[in-house]
Amino acid sequence: MLEQLAFDERRLRQVLSALDCGAAEILVRGVAIDPDALRRRLRLRGSRPLAVVITRIGAGSLSHVTAYVCRPSR
């Protein structure tokens, strides 16, 4: 895992840009986010492929959405 952050689209874009990400495999669990639409909005321009896992941690009012930026498994 390279980065862990509370999910915020603008912050995620900054982190991916700083890591020179040009392609992202986006995995979503327990959150109503369209991975393809998010990938387009991130406007990735780097050269490095990365994986992003976006998931809900916790339950009910105590839950929060977290994004993990990782190296791809392949």
C-alpha atoms as an extended CHARMM CRD file, in Angstrom:
* protein
*
        74  EXT
         1         1  MET       CA              0.0000000000        0.0000000000        0.0000000000  PROA      1               0.0000000000
         2         2  LEU       CA              1.3780000000        3.3750000000       -1.0120000000  PROA      2               0.0000000000
         3         3  GLU       CA             -1.2330000000        5.7340000000        0.4770000000  PROA      3               0.0000000000
         4         4  GLN       CA             -4.3390000000        5.6140000000        2.6790000000  PROA      4               0.0000000000
         5         5  LEU       CA             -6.6930000000        8.5840000000        2.7920000000  PROA      5               0.0000000000
         6         6  ALA       CA            -10.2540000000        9.5410000000        3.5980000000  PROA      6               0.0000000000
         7         7  PHE       CA            -11.9950000000        9.4790000000        0.2330000000  PROA      7               0.0000000000
         8         8  ASP       CA            -12.1520000000       12.8950000000       -1.3680000000  PROA      8               0.0000000000
         9         9  GLU       CA            -11.9980000000       13.0800000000       -5.1480000000  PROA      9               0.0000000000
        10        10  ARG       CA             -9.8110000000       16.1920000000       -5.2320000000  PROA      10              0.0000000000
        11        11  ARG       CA             -7.3600000000       14.7850000000       -2.6770000000  PROA      11              0.0000000000
        12        12  LEU       CA             -7.2390000000       11.4350000000       -4.5070000000  PROA      12              0.0000000000
        13        13  ARG       CA             -6.4230000000       13.2610000000       -7.7740000000  PROA      13              0.0000000000
        14        14  GLN       CA             -3.5500000000       15.0840000000       -6.0200000000  PROA      14              0.0000000000
        15        15  VAL       CA             -2.1390000000       11.8730000000       -4.5340000000  PROA      15              0.0000000000
        16        16  LEU       CA             -2.3270000000        9.9920000000       -7.8440000000  PROA      16              0.0000000000
        17        17  SER       CA             -0.6920000000       12.8940000000       -9.6650000000  PROA      17              0.0000000000
        18        18  ALA       CA              2.1340000000       13.0240000000       -7.0980000000  PROA      18              0.0000000000
        19        19  LEU       CA              2.6570000000        9.2680000000       -7.6060000000  PROA      19              0.0000000000
        20        20  ASP       CA              2.8270000000        9.7450000000      -11.4230000000  PROA      20              0.0000000000
        21        21  CYS       CA             -0.2570000000        7.5760000000      -11.9780000000  PROA      21              0.0000000000
        22        22  GLY       CA             -1.3450000000        7.2630000000      -15.6010000000  PROA      22              0.0000000000
        23        23  ALA       CA             -3.7320000000        4.3100000000      -15.3390000000  PROA      23              0.0000000000
        24        24  ALA       CA             -5.7820000000        3.2210000000      -12.3460000000  PROA      24              0.0000000000
        25        25  GLU       CA             -7.6260000000        0.0080000000      -11.6400000000  PROA      25              0.0000000000
        26        26  ILE       CA            -10.4320000000        1.2230000000       -9.3550000000  PROA      26              0.0000000000
        27        27  LEU       CA            -12.1380000000       -1.2740000000       -7.0440000000  PROA      27              0.0000000000
        28        28  VAL       CA            -15.1980000000       -0.1510000000       -5.0910000000  PROA      28              0.0000000000
        29        29  ARG       CA            -16.8040000000       -1.9910000000       -2.1710000000  PROA      29              0.0000000000
        30        30  GLY       CA            -19.8570000000       -0.7910000000       -0.2320000000  PROA      30              0.0000000000
        31        31  VAL       CA            -19.9040000000        2.6580000000       -1.8420000000  PROA      31              0.0000000000
        32        32  ALA       CA            -22.1100000000        3.9810000000       -4.6550000000  PROA      32              0.0000000000
        33        33  ILE       CA            -19.3150000000        5.1600000000       -6.9490000000  PROA      33              0.0000000000
        34        34  ASP       CA            -19.0310000000        4.3180000000      -10.6450000000  PROA      34              0.0000000000
        35        35  PRO       CA            -15.3580000000        3.3420000000      -11.1650000000  PROA      35              0.0000000000
        36        36  ASP       CA            -15.3560000000        4.2240000000      -14.8860000000  PROA      36              0.0000000000
        37        37  ALA       CA            -16.8440000000        7.6800000000      -14.3030000000  PROA      37              0.0000000000
        38        38  LEU       CA            -14.4130000000        8.3400000000      -11.4340000000  PROA      38              0.0000000000
        39        39  ARG       CA            -11.4600000000        7.2810000000      -13.5980000000  PROA      39              0.0000000000
        40        40  ARG       CA            -12.5020000000        9.8150000000      -16.2780000000  PROA      40              0.0000000000
        41        41  ARG       CA            -12.9160000000       12.6020000000      -13.7080000000  PROA      41              0.0000000000
        42        42  LEU       CA             -9.4660000000       11.9480000000      -12.2180000000  PROA      42              0.0000000000
        43        43  ARG       CA             -7.8090000000       12.9090000000      -15.5470000000  PROA      43              0.0000000000
        44        44  LEU       CA             -4.7280000000       10.7390000000      -15.0170000000  PROA      44              0.0000000000
        45        45  ARG       CA             -1.7030000000       11.7900000000      -17.0750000000  PROA      45              0.0000000000
        46        46  GLY       CA              1.2910000000       10.0020000000      -15.5570000000  PROA      46              0.0000000000
        47        47  SER       CA              3.1660000000        6.8960000000      -16.6280000000  PROA      47              0.0000000000
        48        48  ARG       CA              2.6840000000        4.5110000000      -13.6940000000  PROA      48              0.0000000000
        49        49  PRO       CA             -0.1920000000        2.0260000000      -13.3100000000  PROA      49              0.0000000000
        50        50  LEU       CA             -1.7210000000        1.8660000000       -9.8130000000  PROA      50              0.0000000000
        51        51  ALA       CA             -4.7090000000        0.2950000000       -8.0820000000  PROA      51              0.0000000000
        52        52  VAL       CA             -7.2010000000        2.2400000000       -5.9730000000  PROA      52              0.0000000000
        53        53  VAL       CA             -9.5080000000        0.4870000000       -3.5120000000  PROA      53              0.0000000000
        54        54  ILE       CA            -12.4110000000        2.5800000000       -2.2060000000  PROA      54              0.0000000000
        55        55  THR       CA            -14.3820000000        1.0290000000        0.6330000000  PROA      55              0.0000000000
        56        56  ARG       CA            -16.6850000000        1.8640000000        3.5010000000  PROA      56              0.0000000000
        57        57  ILE       CA            -15.1560000000        1.2320000000        6.9330000000  PROA      57              0.0000000000
        58        58  GLY       CA            -17.5210000000        0.7210000000        9.8740000000  PROA      58              0.0000000000
        59        59  ALA       CA            -21.2920000000        0.6540000000       10.0220000000  PROA      59              0.0000000000
        60        60  GLY       CA            -24.1040000000        3.1290000000       10.4250000000  PROA      60              0.0000000000
        61        61  SER       CA            -23.3690000000        6.6960000000       11.4470000000  PROA      61              0.0000000000
        62        62  LEU       CA            -19.8050000000        5.7800000000       12.4520000000  PROA      62              0.0000000000
        63        63  SER       CA            -18.8240000000        4.6160000000        8.9630000000  PROA      63              0.0000000000
        64        64  HSD       CA            -16.4600000000        6.4910000000        6.6860000000  PROA      64              0.0000000000
        65        65  VAL       CA            -15.1600000000        5.9770000000        3.1620000000  PROA      65              0.0000000000
        66        66  THR       CA            -11.4520000000        5.2750000000        2.7830000000  PROA      66              0.0000000000
        67        67  ALA       CA             -9.2910000000        5.0640000000       -0.3370000000  PROA      67              0.0000000000
        68        68  TYR       CA             -6.1830000000        2.8870000000       -0.5230000000  PROA      68              0.0000000000
        69        69  VAL       CA             -3.6580000000        3.4750000000       -3.2970000000  PROA      69              0.0000000000
        70        70  CYS       CA             -1.6210000000        0.3560000000       -4.0460000000  PROA      70              0.0000000000
        71        71  ARG       CA              0.6620000000       -1.1790000000       -6.6110000000  PROA      71              0.0000000000
        72        72  PRO       CA             -1.3400000000       -3.2620000000       -9.1040000000  PROA      72              0.0000000000
        73        73  SER       CA             -1.3280000000       -7.0170000000       -8.5130000000  PROA      73              0.0000000000
        74        74  ARG       CA             -0.1690000000       -7.8280000000      -12.0600000000  PROA      74              0.0000000000
